Amino acid sequence: MVSKKNKTKAISIAVEPETAEKLLYIASQDQRTLSSYVRLFLVDNVSAYEKKHGEIKLPSDKPDKPRLITRKK
């Protein structure tokens, strides 16, 4: 659940036990937690995708519409 920009969103994935063990090994070699290693891995892969295919534009990237402020009478 994300309420504001720069907050994180929790996601859950299922992987084979062997893959999980290998990820834990790689994370420990980099002195990271599994969570921080997977987060870095995902960010790096999104970045590589965008380098190859161009920046991904998200609907949330649109500027907020200005609100009209009205006075109550």
C-alpha beads as a LAMMPS data file, in Angstrom:
LAMMPS data file: protein, C-alpha beads

73 atoms
72 bonds

1 atom types
1 bond types

-500.0 500.0 xlo xhi
-500.0 500.0 ylo yhi
-500.0 500.0 zlo zhi

Masses

1 110.0

Atoms # bond

1 1 1 0.000 0.000 0.000
2 1 1 1.452 3.338 -1.048
3 1 1 0.020 6.573 0.299
4 1 1 2.652 9.123 -0.723
5 1 1 5.604 9.363 -3.074
6 1 1 8.903 7.836 -1.929
7 1 1 7.156 5.247 0.228
8 1 1 7.779 1.588 -0.421
9 1 1 5.201 -0.987 -1.433
10 1 1 5.383 -4.530 -0.130
11 1 1 5.030 -7.313 -2.670
12 1 1 5.093 -11.029 -2.117
13 1 1 6.654 -13.545 -4.495
14 1 1 7.047 -17.299 -4.441
15 1 1 10.350 -18.851 -5.514
16 1 1 11.762 -22.328 -5.353
17 1 1 13.704 -23.081 -2.136
18 1 1 16.969 -23.464 -4.084
19 1 1 16.515 -20.031 -5.673
20 1 1 15.804 -18.482 -2.267
21 1 1 18.956 -20.037 -0.823
22 1 1 21.034 -18.774 -3.735
23 1 1 19.595 -15.278 -3.362
24 1 1 20.412 -15.333 0.358
25 1 1 23.962 -16.389 -0.492
26 1 1 24.405 -13.584 -3.042
27 1 1 22.907 -11.036 -0.627
28 1 1 25.251 -12.105 2.161
29 1 1 28.257 -11.815 -0.173
30 1 1 27.211 -8.208 -0.775
31 1 1 26.559 -7.692 2.972
32 1 1 22.877 -7.002 2.348
33 1 1 19.637 -8.403 3.634
34 1 1 17.662 -10.531 1.214
35 1 1 15.052 -7.799 0.986
36 1 1 17.557 -5.049 0.168
37 1 1 19.331 -7.271 -2.370
38 1 1 16.100 -8.149 -4.189
39 1 1 15.048 -4.467 -4.144
40 1 1 18.399 -3.466 -5.690
41 1 1 18.130 -6.284 -8.242
42 1 1 14.668 -5.122 -9.305
43 1 1 15.671 -1.458 -9.539
44 1 1 18.728 -2.373 -11.630
45 1 1 16.597 -4.455 -13.991
46 1 1 13.999 -1.716 -14.449
47 1 1 16.836 0.708 -15.183
48 1 1 18.346 -1.676 -17.765
49 1 1 14.930 -2.115 -19.391
50 1 1 14.455 1.654 -19.624
51 1 1 17.920 2.119 -21.142
52 1 1 17.013 -0.370 -23.851
53 1 1 13.359 0.574 -24.430
54 1 1 13.031 4.148 -23.141
55 1 1 11.626 5.592 -19.961
56 1 1 8.435 4.024 -18.677
57 1 1 5.772 6.690 -18.226
58 1 1 3.401 5.985 -15.365
59 1 1 -0.040 7.542 -14.901
60 1 1 1.173 8.747 -11.487
61 1 1 3.892 10.813 -13.236
62 1 1 1.287 13.285 -14.459
63 1 1 1.310 16.580 -12.558
64 1 1 -1.563 17.111 -10.170
65 1 1 -4.398 19.188 -11.521
66 1 1 -4.739 22.518 -9.742
67 1 1 -7.666 22.587 -7.372
68 1 1 -10.230 25.323 -7.601
69 1 1 -10.737 26.938 -4.255
70 1 1 -14.219 28.267 -3.720
71 1 1 -15.580 30.200 -0.821
72 1 1 -18.619 28.983 1.021
73 1 1 -21.319 31.572 1.466

Bonds

1 1 1 2
2 1 2 3
3 1 3 4
4 1 4 5
5 1 5 6
6 1 6 7
7 1 7 8
8 1 8 9
9 1 9 10
10 1 10 11
11 1 11 12
12 1 12 13
13 1 13 14
14 1 14 15
15 1 15 16
16 1 16 17
17 1 17 18
18 1 18 19
19 1 19 20
20 1 20 21
21 1 21 22
22 1 22 23
23 1 23 24
24 1 24 25
25 1 25 26
26 1 26 27
27 1 27 28
28 1 28 29
29 1 29 30
30 1 30 31
31 1 31 32
32 1 32 33
33 1 33 34
34 1 34 35
35 1 35 36
36 1 36 37
37 1 37 38
38 1 38 39
39 1 39 40
40 1 40 41
41 1 41 42
42 1 42 43
43 1 43 44
44 1 44 45
45 1 45 46
46 1 46 47
47 1 47 48
48 1 48 49
49 1 49 50
50 1 50 51
51 1 51 52
52 1 52 53
53 1 53 54
54 1 54 55
55 1 55 56
56 1 56 57
57 1 57 58
58 1 58 59
59 1 59 60
60 1 60 61
61 1 61 62
62 1 62 63
63 1 63 64
64 1 64 65
65 1 65 66
66 1 66 67
67 1 67 68
68 1 68 69
69 1 69 70
70 1 70 71
71 1 71 72
72 1 72 73
